[in-house]
């Protein structure tokens, strides 16, 4: 983490992809055509901790899904952009809408369509189950896989590097 501490200190927003990052990448369909995704509860709690620390959270995903809308609402993310294969369009909207500089954003991605955003942010993160090309442009690859704690790993790193960890977690130690 020390190699990345300076980058992490500047982060004011976390942007995540869904399939392969917030989930393990599997999409399951029921006999009735309902789509199912599996989310890690610790990832969601990490986003909750970021929210408490005043760090905004955004979802940018290529697919449109009611499940993502529900999960975004449950996690109280700042904004969810769905149906964007060109992720630069919502990324640029985020910069404008929230008056962010690219270096103030951490983005976690796993596939080729994430590379244009990864190349522009202050802290670019890949997951180990992601494409090799993504890992090559990332500043960091998580030890945990997508859908299995990767997002939480980054949330904790951001909070600890900014000295906010104790503040947002203190009530859990009482």
C-alpha positions, 0 to 999 in steps of 0.5 A: 500500500505504501507505493500507492499511498499518495494516490489514495490520499487524493481519492474523493470518489470510487467508481466500480464496474459491476460484472466481474468486479462487484460480482464474480462475473457469472450471470444466472438466468432462472427458468422464468428469465429472471437475471440473478447476480451474486454480490459480496456483502463485505463489498457493500459494507465497504461502500457504506464506510466510504459513504460515511467518510464523505467519499462518493461512489458511482457505478458504471456498467455496460449492461442494464439490469434491475438488480443493479438498480436495486443494489445501487439503491441498497448501497446508497451509491451516489449515481449508477450509470447503466448501459454504457459500453463506452464508459468514457461518456458517463466518466466525463459526466461524473467529472463535470457533474461532481466537479472532480479531477481525474486524479481524485477518482479510483476506478475498479475494472476487469475487462477491455471496455474499462481500459479507457477510464482506467488510463485516466483516473488517479488510482486504476485498479484491476481484479485478479480475475480480470483480463491481462490487458487490464492488469497491465494498465492498472496501478494495483491489482487486488488480492481478492477477486471480483465479487469476493471482496475486491471492492472492500479491499480498495475501500479499506485501503482508501480509508486507511491511507486517508486516516479515516478508518478509525473515524468510520469504524470506531463505533464497531469497537465499542 
